[in-house]
Amino acid sequence: MFDKEKIDQISKSKKDWEEKTLDKVLSRFPERQEEFKTGSGEKVERLYTPEDIKDLDYMEDLGFPGEYPYTRGYQPTMHRGRLWTMRMYAGFATAAESNQRYKYLVENGSTGLSVAFDLPTQIGYDSDHPLSEGEVGKVGVAIDSLKDMEILFDGIPLDKVSTSMTINAPASALLAMYIAVAEKQGVSADKLRGTIQNDILKEYVARGTYIFPTEESMRLITDIFAYCSENVPKWNTISISGYHIREAGSTAAQEVGFTLADGIAYVEAAIKAGLDVDSFAPRLSFFFNAHNDLFEEVSKFRAARRLWAKIMKERFGAKNPKSMMLKFHTQTGGSTLTAQQPDNNVVRVAIQALSAVLGGTQSLHTNSRDEALALPTEDSVTIALRTQQILANESGVTNTVDPLAGSYYVEAKTKEIEDEAMKYIDKIDELGGAPKAIDRGYIQQEITDAAYDYLKAVESNEVVVVGMNKYKSDKEPKQELLKVDPEVGEMQKERLIKLKSERDNEAVKEKLEALRKACEGDDNVMPFIVEAVKEYATLGEVCGVMRDVFGEYEQNVML
């Protein structure tokens, strides 16, 4: 972007500035600390100049929004043309209670729904399973069958709303139920818009709600790719998630590197299964975290977009521009929220949401102030949603595309994160790809080490967390917290008894047996799952068949 003569001139002028101006000030007023670091612990220089981006080529590295390499945005007008989807994540207790929360969010301006499922649902157990005891409805909504899904979306037109479902190991079953609910509403599958997370690799490294071994899990994912490309073409078949990797303690560069390495594994698996890259890649989507370091986070989003475009074009030979576009949802950082002085979380979330918007997100969930203590109340959810609406309508940050482009700091940091992420991808390639790197514990160990380093920095006060290790207060405000009725588990059990007494159990048995044969063979399992859930086979029954055939994943212990 600058010729060598100009760079040399700037370099000389910077040295003169340091000697004549800076040193005089530093001798009298030393800086607050010896070294400044980003939220990920990377060094931040005092001043950035064109010298720090001397190798940057505008057309090659930045280009224009909506054009390769998409650094400046996947769409030409970005938020000038259409605001991001304000997709608030919610779900608790019973389907009926969650349905009321969804209607409340839509009435208050939310433009997309994001479903949180309870832990038993996430690991494929019905509410009456012994391992579900005490967990039903606690961290999300309990969905045991199509009957619950019908209640969950009662009065919500599925041809008008975009729905995201945070579900992984049993994603095939929950998607099948959603398709069946839409059919009952008179909405054909080809009109459905939304996303299933369906990212099992990050479950093995960062979250833990896995069921099946890696190979069988990858089969289920590619079966979903193939089924949706033919039957649910507007559906995003996977949301490749860096969010939980960051929540587990990774750095920003690790979040990008490990997430895109997982993405590479999914693309390779789909190609191996016989799918053409341009037939499924346009429906891939990503899910990233937004932490407190504003400029690092903006740079992270831009770096991820550029790196994915290069990977799809150069590594996989994608021809369709949409295959190269990294589209992503963002959620503000749950792990950054504190139970101490919870109102401080409103400010943290606003900064994090700003980074996502400046970084070009396609949809956004803002966490609520009380989520370090409990599921959010309606008042807290409203503040979180209003945060997005104020950013969209009052801040002015949506008036121009990629407003931080050209910042010497942001461009240098974007390149730094891209390069660091690529080093991780190269290392994972050396280990044989993401599934093998996971089985060997490499990714888990890298995240653990980064989390440990951050925790040490907080405990030593090197990193300040306001209200927790500095500016503490003995007087805490009273909180009105949401409490889930402990009787939810019993109510769900009763519903299951009633369901099984009223459904056609012979038809259920027949459909589950057909599913078993499909799992034992090489047929796409999705049509069989759809047929089974339409007969009100439960989630636990569907996953139980697959458990019997596929087995269960056993995590390697890191030493």
N, C-alpha and C positions, 0 to 999 in steps of 0.2 A: 504493500500500500504506500510505502515511502521508498524513494531511491536511496542507495547507499550513502551518497554524499549528505543527504538530509539527515539520515540516521546518525552519521558521524557527528554532524553539527549539533544535533539534539543531545547526544551522549556527552560531548564536550561542555555544552551549556549546563547540563545537569551536574557535572562535576564542579563547575564554577559555582553553581547555586549552593551545592553542599558545603563548599569551602567558605564562601563569602557570606552566605545568609543562614543556612541551616546550623552550622557548627556554633555560631554565636548564640543562637537561641538555645541549643541543646546544652551548652556549657552553663547557662543560667537556669533553664527550665527543662530538666530531663523528662523524657517521655514516661508515661504512666507505667510502662512495663518494658522489659528488655526485648521481648519478642511478642508480636501479635499473631494470632492464629485464627483460622476459620472455625466454624462449628465442628468440622471434621478433623481439626488439629493440624491443618496445613498452614505453613508460614504465609503471612501476608506482608508484602513489601510496603515500605513507607509511601512510596509514590510509584505510579505506573505511567509510562510514557510510550510514544510510538516505538521506542527501542524494544519494549516487551512484546510487541506484536509485529516485529520487522519481517517475519516470514509469512505473515498472513496475506493471502491473495483474496481480494474481495470476491471475485466471481467464482473462484474455486471453493473457498471456505465459507462464504456467507451467501452470495447470490441474492435473490429476491424472494419474498414470501410466496409460497405456492409453487416454487421451482426448486429442483435439486440444487444443493443437498438439504434444503428445508430448514437450515439453521434458523432462519428468521420467521419460521412459521409454515405450517403445512398448507395454509390457505391464503390467497392473496390479500384479502381484506381483514382477516382475523376478526377481532372483536368489534371493529367498525361495522362489519356486516351483520354479524350474529354473535350475541353474547354466549358465553359458555353455558352449559346446562348446569343449573343449580340443583345438584342431585344429593339430597339429604339422606343420610344413612340411618335407617331406623328399623326397629323390630324388637318386640319383647312379649313375654307371656303368651297369650293365646292369639290365634289368627284374628279374632274379632277385635281385640284391643289394638293390635298393630294396624288393622284396617282403619280404625278411628284416627290413629296418629297419621297415617298416610293422607287421609282426607283433610286433616288439619293442615298438613304441610302444603298440599296442593292449593288449598284455599288461601294460604299465606304467601303464595308466589313461587313455590318450588316447581321446577320445570321437569323434574325427573325423580323417580323413586329408586331407592337403593335398599335392598332387603338384607337385614341381618338375621341370621338363623341361630337357633340355640345350639349348644355344643353337641347334644345327641344327634340332631339333624346333620350337623357338619361331619360327623363320623359314621353316618348311615345306620343309626339305631332308632327304633321307635321309642315313644315315651314310656312304654311299659317294660322296656328292657332293664334288667338289674343295674347295668352300668349307667343308665339314665337317671337313676334315683338322685334327687336333690339338684339336678341341673336343668330340668325342663323349664323352658321359657326365661332362663336367667340372663343370658347374654344376647338373646335374640328370640325370634318367634319359633315356636315348635310347629313343624310341618311333618305330619305322619302319613298323610295321604292326600289324594286329589280333593277330598272333602275339605281339608284345611285350606288348601290353595284356593278353592272356590270362595271360601269365607274371606280370605286375605285380600282378594281383589274384587270383592263384591262392590258394585257401584263405581268401579274404576275402569273406564273404557280402554282396553288394551290396544286398540288401534290408534289411540290418541296420546298415550303416555309411553315414555321410554323407561324401561325397567332394568336395573342392574341387580344381579343376585350374587352375593358374596358366598359362593359355594364352590368346592373343589372336588374332593374325592367322589361324592355322589352327585356331581353336577349333571350327569346324564339324566338321572331320575328327576331332579328338580326342573330341568329344562323341559322334560317330557310332560310333567304336570302343568307347567305354564302353557305349553302348546295345547294341552287338553282343555284347560280353562278357557283359553281364547276361543277354541272351537265351540265351547258351550255358549260363549257370548256371541257367536256368529262371526268371529274374526278369524280369517284364514291365516295360516302360519307365515305366508309370504308377506303379510302386512306387519308382522311383529318387529319392534325395534327394541334393542337393549343389549345386555352383555351378561354372560356368566363368567365368573372369574376363571374357573377351570384350569388353574395353574398349580399342578400338583408338585412340581419340582421345588418351588419355594416352601411348600409344606414340609418337605423332608429336611430343609435346612433352617427354617426360621419360625415355623408356627406349630406344626405337629398334628394337624387334623388330616392325616393320611389314612388310607385303608389298605390299598392293594400294592403289590410290588411295583417297582418302577416300570418294567417292560409292559405289564398289563395295564398300568395307568396310562402309559403313552398310547396304547392301543385305543383305550376309551376316548382319549382326546382326539386322535385322528379320525375315529368313527364319527365324533361330533362334527369335526371340520367337514367331512364328506357329506354327512346328512344335511347339515345346514346350508351348504353351498347349493344343494338341489331343492331343499324344502323351506328353509328359513333364511333367504338370501340377505335380508337387512340386519340380521343378528350378528353381533360381534361374538365370535365363538370362543374367545379366550381373552382374558385381561392379564397379561404377563406382569406379575406384580413385584415391584421393588419396594412397595410400601412396607411389607412385613419384614423384608431383609433389613430395611433401615430401622424399623421398630426393634429388631433384635440387637441392634447396636452397630451396624455397618457405617462406614464413612459414605460421603456422597459419591465418590468415585467407585467404591465397591457396589453401591446400590445400582449404578449404571452398568458396571461390568458384569456383575452376577445376573442381573435381570436380562440383559441382552444375550448373555451366554445361554440362559434358559430359553430365550426366544429362538436362538439358533438351533437348539436341540429340538424344539417343536417343529420348526420348518424342516429340518432334516428328517424327522420322523414322518411328517406328512408326505414329503417327496418319496421317501422309501416305501410308503404305503401306496404309491402310484398316483398321487395328486400332483397336478401342475402347479407350480409356485404361484402363478398369477391367478389361479382359481380360488385360492384361499387366503393368500397374504393380505389382500385389501381389507379383510375382516378381522385381522389381528389388531388388538388394542393393548395398551399398556396402562399401568397403574403405579403412580409414584407418590412418594412422601413429600411433604413440604415442612422443612424445619425452620429455625429462627434466623439463620445467617442469610439474610436477604440476597446478597450478591452471589454467594456460593450456590444457592438454590436456583436462582435464575440461570446461572451459567450451567448448572447440571442439566436442566431441561433442554437448553439449547444444544449442549454437547450430545445428549442422548439422541436427539432428533437427527443431528448430522451423522453420527456414527451408525445409526440403524440404516439410514439411507445408503451409506457406503456399503454396509454389509449386504443388504438386499441386492444392490446393483452389481457389486464386484464379486461377492462370494456365491450368490445364488442365481445370478443372471436374470433377475426380474426385469421384465420389459414394461409392465404397466406402472406408470408413475404412482398410482395408489398403493402399489405393493411396497413402495419405498418410503411412504409417509408414516412416521411414527405419531399416532394419535393416542392421547393419554388422558386419563382421569387422574385427579389429584385429591388426596385427603390430607388435611393438616395433621401435624405430628402428635399422635396420642401420647407417645412416650415423653414428650416435652412438657406435658401438662403436670401441674403440681397439685397435691391435695392441700398444701399450705397456701393460704391467700388465693383461693380459687378464682377470684375476680381478675387476678393478673392474667389468667388464661385467655380472657377476652382480647387482651392486647397481643398476646403471643399469636393467637389464631388470626388476628387481623394482619399481622406482619407476614405470616406464613401464606395466607390466602393471597396477599399482594404479590408474593414471589411467584405463585402459581399463575396468576393472571399475567404478570410481566413476562413469564416464561412461556406463555402461549398455550395454556391448558385448554382442553375441550370440555371438560366438566369438572366440577369441584364440590367436595363435601367439606364443610367447616365443622370441626369438633365443637362441642359445647363446654362451657366453663366448668361444669361439675362432673365431667367424665372420669376424672381421677378418683372420684368418690363413688359414683353409681351411674346407671343409665340416666341420660339427661331428662330433665323435666321439660314440659312444654314451654315455659318461660325461657329456659336456657337454649332450647332449640330455636326459638324465635330470634333471640339475639344472634345466634350463629348464622341463621339465614339472612337476617338484616345486615350482617357484616358483608356478605357477598353483594347484597343489593346496593349498599352504600358505595362499595368499590366500583360497581358497574355503572352507577348513575351519578355519583357525586365527585369521585376522585379525579376524573380526567385521564386515568391511565389507559382507558380503552379508546382514546381518540386517535392514536397513531399506532402503527404496527411495530412491534419489537423496539420500544422506545430506548432501551439500554444498549442497543447495538452501537458499536463504535467506541464505547467506553473502553479505555485501555485496560482497565482492571477486569471488566466483564469478559472482554475478548480473550485476554491472557488466561483467565480462569477457565473459560470454556475450553480452550485448547488443552490446558493442563488436565482437566477432568477427562476429556476425550482420550488423551494419551494414557493416563493412568488406567482408565477402564479397559482400553485395548490391551494393556499388559496383562490384566486379569483374564481377558478372553483368550489371549495367546497361551497363557499357562493352563487354562482349562482345556484348550485344544490339545495341548501336550499330554494331558492326563486321559484323553480319549473322549472328551465332551462332558457336558454338565452332569448327566446321570452317573457317569463313572467317577467324576470329581466329587459328587455328593456321596456316593457309596464309600469312597476313600476318606471322607470327612474333611476334605481340603477346604471347601467353602465354609462349612460350619466353624472350622478352627480360625479362619481369617476373620469371620464376624465376631467370634468370641474374643479374640485378641483386641479388636478395635473397641468392643464394648468395655472391656477391662480397662483399656487406656483412658477412655472417657470417664469411667467411674472414678478412677484414681484422680483425674484432674478435677472432678467435682469435689471429691472428699478433701483434696488439698487446697481448695478454694482457688485453684488456677483458673477454673471455669466458674463463673458466677451464675447461680440460678437464683433470681430475685425472689425473696420470701422463703427460700429453703436454706441456703448456706450464707446469705447476706440479706440485710434489710429485713430481718425476721421480726415477727410480732407475736406477742403472747396472747393477744386478743383476736380470736378467729370469729368471723361472722357466722351466724346460724345459717344452716343450709336446709332448704326444703328439698329433700332427696326423693327420687322416685323409688318406690318399693314394689317389687313383684310379689303378687299374692302367692304364698307358699302352697296353696291348694291347687295351683295350675297343673302340677304333675298328676294329681288325682283326677282332675277334670279331663285331662287328656287321655288317661287310662280308660275312663268311662266312655269317652267318645270312641275309642278304639273297639271296645267291647260291642258297642252299638253298631258301629260300621261293619264289623265282621259278621254280625248276626243278620244284617240287612242286605249285604252284597251277594252276588252270585259266586259262591266259593268254588264251585266246579269250574267256572270260567276263569277265575283267578288262578287256580291250580294249573289249568291248561296253558294259560299265557306264561306263567312262570316256568313251566317245563319247556316251552318253546324258547324262552330266554336262555335257559340252561344250555340247550343244544347249540344255540348261536354262540354262546360264550366258549363252549368246547370246540367249536369249529372256527371258521374265519369270516363268517357273515358279519356285516355291520350290525351292532347290537341295538342301535338307537330305535329302529322301527319296532323291535320286540319290547323294548322298555316302554315306548309310547302306548302300545297295545295293552301292556300289563297295567299301567297306572290308570288307563281309561276304565278298567274293570275294578278299580279301587284296590289294587295290590298296594300294600304299604311300602314306604321307603325302606323299612327294615327288611321286608320280604324280598324286595328287588336286590338290595345290597347283600342280603344273605345268600342269594343264589350266586352272585358274583364272588362273594367271599369263599364259598364252597369250591368254585371252579378255579379262581385265580390265586387263592391264598391271601395272606396278609403280609405287609411289609414289616421287617424287623430292623430297627435303627441300629447302626453300628455305634458302639461306645467309643467316644474319643478318649485317648489316654494322654 
